[in-house]
Amino acid sequence: MKSSETTNQIFKEIQDELLKGSTQKGHPFHYFTLATVGLERLSRQRIVVLRKVSDKLQLSFYTDFRSKKIIHIKENNKVALLFYNPEKLLQIKIEGPATILKGKSIEETYKQDVPEQMRKAYTTALAPGTPLEDSKPIEYLNQENHFCVVEVTAYKIEYLKLRDPEHLRVRFSKHDDDWSGEFLVP
Ligand SMILES: Cc1cc2nc3c(=O)[nH]c(=O)nc-3n(C[C@H](O)[C@H](O)[C@H](O)COP(=O)(O)O)c2cc1C
């Protein structure tokens, strides 16, 4: 046994931290790095905002359906998420399949939970990442939007906390609906 904490307590800490990240803007877990690997087999990373975490550890973020990350997820839905809390020297790595959600209930989310000034980002006439022609203003669509939600269902989680006298590293894996944890050499 590497620590006085049990793996269950550490799992609970992970859940609590992620929940805070989704609900508190100032929490370090409010932003995370999303890594995708498309057909080019090169890892691509970017920061996104953690919007929701379910009891079953499904983590959601919002994005534009035309973005590169969506192209990658359509090609290969296995993604990796990276969270870091500098105050606690705590790193959480999460892996799992991503599901792209679009449709009526997602439209409702867009209308209710996405503030007006943020909605504009999903209504550009050209796809995000398209080169802008010199001095041409960005054009926006009036009716249409390209908002979608991506939900990542965690199946592997790795916890690492740097501390004295020994660091603490635990790997959690999901089998059916149950999580099991094991301490690792940090
Ligand atoms: C602080 C911050 C938060 C961001 N949040 C999001 C987000 O929630 N969703 C998103 O699609 N892009 C977000 N971005 C932009 C992405 O990092 C990225 O540049 C963009 O989505 C294009 O990525 P892609 O071309 O790899 O799809 C954020 C960027 C920053 C700096």
The ligand as a Gaussian input file, in Angstrom:
#p B3LYP/6-31G(d) Opt

LIG

0 1
 C       -9.278000      29.375000     -22.880000
 C       -9.732000      28.679000     -24.119000
 C      -10.920000      27.955000     -24.107000
 C      -11.374000      27.327000     -25.255000
 N      -12.542000      26.615000     -25.221000
 C      -12.976000      25.974000     -26.330000
 C      -14.145000      25.163000     -26.292000
 O      -14.808000      24.988000     -25.267000
 N      -14.533000      24.556000     -27.452000
 C      -13.812000      24.698000     -28.622000
 O      -14.227000      24.115000     -29.620000
 N      -12.699000      25.444000     -28.681000
 C      -12.261000      26.077000     -27.562000
 N      -11.107000      26.819000     -27.608000
 C      -10.380000      26.931000     -28.880000
 C       -9.563000      25.649000     -29.122000
 O       -8.463000      25.608000     -28.241000
 C       -9.104000      25.488000     -30.574000
 O       -8.226000      26.525000     -30.913000
 C      -10.262000      25.483000     -31.557000
 O      -11.376000      24.781000     -31.034000
 C       -9.849000      24.859000     -32.888000
 O       -9.409000      23.538000     -32.642000
 P       -9.331000      22.401000     -33.780000
 O       -9.005000      23.108000     -35.055000
 O       -8.265000      21.494000     -33.317000
 O      -10.670000      21.749000     -33.825000
 C      -10.623000      27.430000     -26.458000
 C       -9.405000      28.132000     -26.455000
 C       -8.975000      28.742000     -25.312000
 C       -7.687000      29.500000     -25.357000

